[in-house]
Amino acid sequence: MEDIIKHSGIIESINGTHIRVKIVQASACAACKAVNLCKAAESKEKLIDVYDENATEYFPGEQVSLYGTTRMGMQAVLLGFGLPFLVMMVVLFIVISVTENEGISALIALLSLIPYYIALSFFKKKLSKRFFFTLKPINN
């Protein structure tokens, strides 16, 4: 059985089968007892797109639970951070061995991320089928 990631959120809008849910993403130190005294704690509001055939059962302003899997989260981290880091390091070492100029090599390595993220954006529709969330209403 896969581990489940759960977030509470509020439905922002519904358009057909597309539901936009607002969640509050808190930093890890938000659970600390000294959170009110510390300036390091922060939180951000995020909008999550969910596609659900039963969207008519929900309404804007409703509190819901948003579910995903930890495997899905790990794959997203790998695609968003792990592979780009690997691409950047490979390009850096190749270019530095050819040019022997660290500054230019670093710049080219950073610029190599542009085609990576552009290519990733072309697969956005395919990835959205792989990375999906499910909703359940919170019964008060």
C-alpha positions as CSV (number, residue, x, y, z in Angstrom):
1,M,0.0,0.0,0.0
2,E,1.3,3.4,-0.9
3,D,1.7,6.2,1.6
4,I,-0.8,9.0,1.2
5,I,-0.1,12.7,1.3
6,K,-3.1,14.6,2.6
7,H,-3.8,18.4,2.6
8,S,-6.9,20.3,3.7
9,G,-8.1,22.9,1.3
10,I,-11.0,25.1,0.2
11,I,-12.5,24.9,-3.2
12,E,-11.7,28.2,-5.0
13,S,-13.6,27.5,-8.2
14,I,-15.3,24.9,-10.4
15,N,-15.4,24.8,-14.1
16,G,-16.9,21.6,-15.6
17,T,-14.7,18.8,-14.3
18,H,-11.9,21.2,-13.3
19,I,-11.8,22.1,-9.6
20,R,-9.3,24.6,-8.3
21,V,-8.4,24.0,-4.6
22,K,-6.6,26.5,-2.4
23,I,-4.3,25.0,0.2
24,V,-2.0,26.6,2.7
25,Q,1.6,25.2,2.5
26,A,3.3,25.8,5.9
27,S,7.0,25.5,6.5
28,A,8.3,22.6,8.6
29,C,8.8,24.8,11.6
30,A,5.2,25.9,11.6
31,A,4.5,23.1,14.1
32,C,7.2,24.3,16.5
33,K,6.1,25.6,19.9
34,A,8.1,28.7,19.3
35,V,6.4,29.5,16.0
36,N,4.9,32.8,17.3
37,L,8.3,34.0,18.5
38,C,10.3,33.1,15.4
39,K,10.4,34.9,12.1
40,A,11.6,31.8,10.1
41,A,8.1,30.3,10.0
42,E,6.2,31.1,6.9
43,S,3.2,29.8,4.9
44,K,2.1,30.2,1.3
45,E,-1.2,29.7,-0.4
46,K,-1.1,27.4,-3.4
47,L,-3.7,26.6,-6.0
48,I,-4.0,23.0,-7.0
49,D,-5.9,21.9,-10.1
50,V,-8.0,18.7,-9.7
51,Y,-10.0,17.0,-12.4
52,D,-12.9,15.1,-11.1
53,E,-15.9,13.7,-13.0
54,N,-18.0,14.3,-9.9
55,A,-17.3,18.0,-9.7
56,T,-21.0,18.8,-9.5
57,E,-21.0,17.3,-6.0
58,Y,-18.8,20.1,-4.7
59,F,-19.3,23.9,-4.4
60,P,-16.9,26.9,-4.1
61,G,-16.0,27.6,-0.5
62,E,-16.4,23.9,0.6
63,Q,-13.6,22.4,2.7
64,V,-12.1,19.3,1.2
65,S,-9.2,16.9,1.8
66,L,-6.8,16.7,-1.1
67,Y,-5.0,13.3,-1.5
68,G,-1.9,12.2,-3.4
69,T,0.8,9.6,-3.0
70,T,4.3,10.0,-1.7
71,R,5.5,8.1,-4.8
72,M,3.9,10.8,-6.9
73,G,5.6,13.5,-4.8
74,M,9.0,11.8,-5.1
75,Q,8.7,11.5,-8.9
76,A,7.8,15.2,-9.1
77,V,10.8,16.2,-7.0
78,L,13.0,14.0,-9.3
79,L,11.7,15.7,-12.5
80,G,11.7,19.2,-11.0
81,F,15.0,19.1,-9.2
82,G,17.0,15.8,-9.4
83,L,17.2,15.5,-13.2
84,P,17.9,19.2,-13.9
85,F,20.7,19.0,-11.3
86,L,22.2,16.0,-13.1
87,V,21.8,17.7,-16.5
88,M,23.5,20.8,-15.2
89,M,26.4,18.9,-13.7
90,V,27.0,16.8,-16.8
91,V,27.0,19.9,-19.0
92,L,29.3,21.7,-16.5
93,F,31.9,18.9,-16.6
94,I,31.8,18.5,-20.3
95,V,32.1,22.2,-21.1
96,I,34.8,22.8,-18.5
97,S,36.9,20.0,-20.0
98,V,36.5,21.5,-23.4
99,T,36.9,25.3,-22.6
100,E,38.9,25.1,-19.4
101,N,37.0,28.3,-18.4
102,E,35.0,27.9,-15.2
103,G,32.9,31.1,-15.6
104,I,31.7,30.3,-19.1
105,S,31.2,26.6,-18.2
106,A,29.0,27.6,-15.2
107,L,27.0,30.0,-17.4
108,I,26.4,27.4,-20.1
109,A,25.5,24.8,-17.4
110,L,22.9,27.1,-16.1
111,L,21.6,27.9,-19.6
112,S,21.3,24.2,-20.2
113,L,18.3,24.1,-17.8
114,I,16.3,26.3,-20.2
115,P,15.8,23.6,-22.8
116,Y,15.2,21.0,-20.1
117,Y,12.3,23.0,-18.6
118,I,10.9,23.8,-22.0
119,A,10.9,20.1,-22.9
120,L,9.2,19.4,-19.6
121,S,6.5,21.9,-20.4
122,F,5.8,20.1,-23.7
123,F,4.9,17.0,-21.6
124,K,2.7,18.9,-19.3
125,K,-0.5,17.2,-20.5
126,K,1.0,13.7,-20.2
127,L,2.4,14.5,-16.8
128,S,-0.9,15.8,-15.5
129,K,-2.3,12.3,-16.1
130,R,0.5,10.8,-14.0
131,F,0.4,13.4,-11.3
132,F,-3.2,13.8,-10.0
133,F,-5.0,14.4,-6.8
134,T,-8.3,13.2,-5.5
135,L,-10.8,15.0,-3.4
136,K,-13.0,14.1,-0.5
137,P,-15.3,16.4,1.4
138,I,-14.6,17.1,5.0
139,N,-17.7,16.2,7.0
140,N,-18.2,18.8,9.7
